[in-house]
């Protein structure tokens, strides 16, 4: 019998990120993935800035960017009748506008999943704490009161192994066998529209070099599709939308038809095209009824399935892992009560429900559910969802309200108002450490951190006595723009306590007579002790 604190089922971005996070917390895990290796097709591509903040804190941002494309290669979104034909419209995504770039020390990244996963796998394996097994499938699962017993099988040799884990993370995709065994329902709208992805090689540089874009939407009366930039040179995806409304069936997509459709969309009848593969799929907008059953947690597509319009699926999934893993680690280390784990569902499921609704609304605004004889441009929220990416607060037992009213922007999907009300993502503010410019985001991650105002030394001393990292803003770190107190909503003698996932767990606008006792009580409540 093999024993492990955490069994992770699924070796995509969510599972690999969970493995890496747990290793950073000093927790051993076993990851099993039924496929022989990492993804062989691009699948998801866009990594939003909030996710890149997470990877920045893990120290792997540079490697992900090196595997992906530069912002200069993908700065636009273009609508056109064909690549060589009349352009209908081009936009700079709202996420890339200066006012939104100022909200974070990092930026979005376009890195196709088959380029991203090897980076994540390399770093997860380098930690040495995780046992990562590809070509290994979960074949049986027996949840029990105090642990989870599973059978895993090596798909090459056929050998089976019994595994006992304290906790299990099901990151095994939209068709999750674990979720199905648990009998959990998916709530929402299934099979909203159908699509097929064509992966191909062709030199399209002549028709895109002066308008580098992540997406080129082709709008024709008999064909609606999108060229997906993979390497910005000769490797592309072509996503055909709403198959059934245009007379297509998945079985129709022979290599010959794929070549013909790519040429039609490009407007180049003689374009040399090499088809590398096709995959048919149906977009759904559903969220699991629960994210936790006993010692088993759902994460990623196993927990939520959303249309790709907005690029939220993978981002939501890896942020699930960020939210869950620090809680599991503290429980396993005996530093938190198991009640802390209830906050995972309370925090992540409402966010997934909102994100799924937004993704579906984007798709519907683009006419995905009916045949269109003229171009249909998306609603203004599409790729302008800053409020959704940065501004949705958590409400759970792992957040201690301070009485401040909710921050309510005029449009909570597109508008983000930086604030440190408990439950909010700790906002980015530029600080100075000597000659080095440092973001508050760079002070956070993987541990609790207390940020105190310039007269909040007592908070910092109390935190350090509890082995919590602390920084006094305005003294140990200078605040050259004078922004920190206003953005974080404290007086000079106040403080905030930021959780390992970068969200504010507690805030005091001012001082306390006994900072040590207050902070000790705060931790007891946050950690369900």
ABEGO torsion letter per residue (X at the ends): XBBBABBBBEABAAAAAAAAAAAAAGBBBBBBBABABBBABAEBABBBAAAAAAAAAAGAAAAAAAABBBAAAAABBBBBABAABBBABBBBBAAABAAAAAABABBBBBBBAAAAAAAAAAAAAAAGABBBBBGBBBABBBBBAABBBBBBBBAAAGBBBBBBBABBBBAAEAABAAAAAAGBBBBEBBGABBBBBBBBBBBAAAAAAABBBABBBBBBAABBBBBBBAAGBABBBBBBBGAAAAGBBAAABBAAAAAAAAAAAAGBAABBBBBAEBBBBBBBBBBBABABBEABBBBEAAABBBBABGGAAAAAAAAAAAAAAAAAAAAAAGABBAAAAAAAAAAAAAAAAAAAAAAAAAAAAAGAABBBABBBBBBAABGABAAAAAABBBBBAABBBAGBBBBBBABAAABBBBBABBGBBBBBBBBBBEABBBBAAAABEGBBBBBBBAAAAAAAAAAAAAGBBBBBBGAABBBAAGAAAAAAGBBAABBBBBBAAGBBABBBABBBABAAAAAAAAAAAAAGX
